[in-house]
Amino acid sequence: MNRRDLIKLGAIAPFLPACTSVLAKDDDLSKYDEEFDLVVVGSGLAGTAAALYASLEGKQVLLLEKMPGFGGNSVVNGGAMAVAGSELQKSLGIHDSAELLAKDMQKSGRRINKKSMTSIVADETLNAYRLLVESGTVFKKQIFHFGGHSVPRILKTTNAVGGDMVIPMRKRALKHGLTARVRSNVSRLIVEGERVLGVEVTEDWDYLKPNRVPRTYRVKAQLGVVMATGGFGADINFRSQQIPYLDDNFGTTNQPGATSGALRMMLSQGAWPIHLDQIQIGPWTSPDEPGFGYGTIFSSVGSFPYGITVDVKTGQRFFNEMADRKERADAIMTRVNSSGEPEYPITFVSQDAIDKYKGKFYTLEQCLKNGVVKKFASLNKLAEFYGIPAVKLNEQVNIFNKSLANKDKDPFGRNNLSDVPSISNGPYYGMRLWPKVHYCMGGVRIDELGRVISISTGKPIINLYAAGEATGGIHGASRLGGCAIAEAMATGIISARHAVKGER
């Protein structure tokens, strides 16, 4: 990479570490320890989908994962996927289309996302869903309505975890010849001119001992390298360079491997960065448990759609519980005292909702056990515990119930009230809220074939692909719930589909 390219990278360039450099000019590019058709870096949904697709096409594929286990953030996510036009939707009389999903994604992204990429992802969701089912993933016979979506279109796996998707796909790919390795950190891209030839891999890598220097080896990739390395939500230094307040005082739902090393590697090779400062803050997390937690499910599919959320000081609602993630997180983060310290809002439901939608409160037992959700015999007990003015809270519940009965338009624009039961009968279940870093909408720019674009030429870097959260420009300013899996699967398939054709 020349000086001009570094200047174009601007503020990013000073943070590129030496370990992500490409091979020096005097390296012998003809020497490799192994050779594969395709090398996939990262074993989450995007990487595993790419590896599976290429393996099913009869290609020799190497899947590399730097952490001790496969799956990255994907195995610990909520297993929720946006699918437009599913058979379950049709059986329930829900009219949906890829065009409507793309429109919702554009709206949530504040229209800074690239329309053609959003459409491609939406178009691919049904095929991606079918690939998962063919691979052995089992989905619940329920459909969920997440905030920001025009219609219910979210499908969840039986255990509501991404492992239900990643593991069956990997097992299927292994049966078709996939080679998969953990503790294998890609330390360099092997590049000649504008063409990626392969990767250098650090064997037996330990993220707890990053300065240890075990053996390295080189792998030639005949058809290309797919970088499906996820986001950088757990990389405090890098994320705070984009948004300074996202420092070590701000939690994250991400596993510790969600760092910026692979992204920096691609940037050092001239990949075009896009939307790196668009970092999603999840609105449904709690300060009372670490990481993603169980409470996230309770709020996202329970108390947000079927209960209400109130300001702890006033007992009043202050936002649309079914808005997109950015709108909700931004609203929640306004609840601070004069010193800027959080005054945690309370989200809660009554027994009415749990009785009507019992299957959707599947984490409630775990939430009560670990204490993130509390159970109260009455609204007054809930108010007393959280320090909410009881009179104001009861007034708010009465106003909400009256609007449900009269089918009034919600003052905050909530559009699912026809499905919400009256908040009338105890016990009541409450949880404190505070957002955490969840997803990075930014990454490297790719084209409609999954190829990484060079910032210096505006053309694809030959044989370099990216998929999933490592990419940018698809979700814009805010990602809709369920669209991470949809996009990871879609871009993983798209990148592998083009790579295996061998067209450049």
SULKAUR-V646082 format. One record per pair of residues at least 12 apart in sequence whose ideal C-beta (glycine too) atoms are under 6 Angstrom apart, sorted by the first residue. I is the first residue (numbers start at 1). GAP is how many residues later the second one is. Records with the same first field share a line. If there is no record, write none. Layout:
# SULKAUR-V646082
I->GAP ; GAP
This chain:
# SULKAUR-V646082
1->269
5->265 ; 451
8->447
12->255 ; 261
16->248 ; 252
19->168
20->244 ; 245 ; 248
22->167 ; 169 ; 247
23->167
29->163
32->186 ; 188
33->184 ; 185
34->185
35->185
36->24 ; 26
37->22 ; 23 ; 185 ; 186
38->16 ; 21 ; 23 ; 185 ; 461
39->23 ; 160 ; 180 ; 182 ; 186
40->23 ; 186
41->23 ; 145 ; 186 ; 188
42->186 ; 187 ; 188
43->20 ; 22 ; 27 ; 28
44->28 ; 30 ; 186
45->29 ; 121 ; 440 ; 443 ; 444
46->182 ; 421 ; 422 ; 442 ; 445 ; 446
47->181
48->118 ; 121 ; 122
49->440 ; 443 ; 444
50->176 ; 417 ; 442 ; 445 ; 446
51->12 ; 122 ; 127
52->117 ; 121
53->440 ; 443
54->442 ; 446
55->118 ; 121 ; 122 ; 123
56->120
57->443
59->441
61->117
62->117
63->117
64->117 ; 120 ; 122
65->117
66->119 ; 139
67->190
68->114
71->95
72->158
73->157 ; 181 ; 182 ; 185
74->88 ; 92
75->87 ; 88 ; 91
77->85
78->82
79->77 ; 78 ; 81 ; 82 ; 83 ; 85
80->74 ; 76 ; 402
81->74 ; 401 ; 404 ; 405
82->71 ; 72 ; 400 ; 401 ; 404
83->42 ; 46 ; 72
84->12 ; 13 ; 14 ; 17 ; 38 ; 41 ; 69
85->41
88->55
94->57 ; 58
96->55 ; 57
98->24 ; 25
100->50
101->21
102->16 ; 17 ; 20
104->45 ; 46
105->13 ; 375
106->12
108->40 ; 216 ; 370 ; 372
109->366 ; 367 ; 368 ; 369
110->366 ; 367
112->364 ; 365
113->361 ; 362 ; 363
114->359
116->332
117->357
120->328
121->366 ; 369
124->366
125->361
128->361 ; 362
132->33
135->33 ; 34 ; 37
136->32
137->27 ; 28 ; 31
138->20
139->16 ; 18
140->16 ; 18
144->157
146->335 ; 336
147->175 ; 176 ; 177
148->176 ; 332
154->328
183->21 ; 22
184->17
185->17 ; 20
186->13 ; 15
187->13 ; 15
188->12
189->80
194->268
195->267 ; 268
196->29 ; 267 ; 268
198->21 ; 22 ; 23
199->20 ; 26
200->16 ; 18
201->16
202->14
203->12
223->276 ; 279
224->239 ; 241 ; 275
225->239
226->239 ; 241 ; 269
227->35 ; 239 ; 243
228->239 ; 240
229->33 ; 241
230->28 ; 239
231->27 ; 209 ; 238
232->27 ; 28 ; 208
233->19 ; 21 ; 25 ; 204 ; 207
234->18 ; 20 ; 22 ; 24
235->24 ; 25
236->12
238->22
242->34 ; 35
243->34 ; 36
246->191
250->187
251->185
252->184 ; 185
253->29 ; 38 ; 39 ; 183 ; 185
266->178
270->184 ; 185 ; 186
271->173 ; 181
272->173 ; 181 ; 183
274->171 ; 198 ; 199
275->166 ; 167 ; 197
276->166
278->163 ; 164 ; 199
279->161
280->158 ; 159 ; 199
281->48 ; 154
282->153 ; 154 ; 156
283->42 ; 45 ; 46 ; 49 ; 152
284->12 ; 15 ; 16
285->151
286->86 ; 145 ; 146
287->147
288->84 ; 144
289->83
294->69 ; 72 ; 73
295->72 ; 77 ; 136
297->66
298->65 ; 69 ; 75
299->48
301->59
302->47 ; 59
303->44 ; 45 ; 46
304->17
305->111
306->43 ; 47 ; 51 ; 114
307->41 ; 42
308->92
309->12 ; 36 ; 38
310->36
311->34
312->31 ; 34 ; 74 ; 76
314->78
315->73 ; 74 ; 77 ; 78 ; 81
316->80
319->12
320->92 ; 93 ; 94
322->92 ; 94
324->154
325->153
326->152
329->106
332->13 ; 101 ; 103
342->92
344->88 ; 90
345->88
346->40 ; 84
347->84 ; 86
348->80 ; 82
349->80
350->73 ; 75 ; 78
351->74 ; 76
352->69 ; 70 ; 72 ; 73
353->68
356->65
372->59
373->56 ; 58
374->56
375->52 ; 54
376->51 ; 52
377->49 ; 50
378->48
379->15
382->46 ; 48
397->26
401->21 ; 22
404->13 ; 18
439->40
440->29
441->34 ; 38
442->30
443->27 ; 28 ; 29
444->22 ; 27
445->28
446->20 ; 25
449->49
450->15 ; 41 ; 44 ; 45 ; 48
451->14
452->12 ; 14
462->42
465->30 ; 34
467->24 ; 25 ; 28
468->20 ; 23
474->13
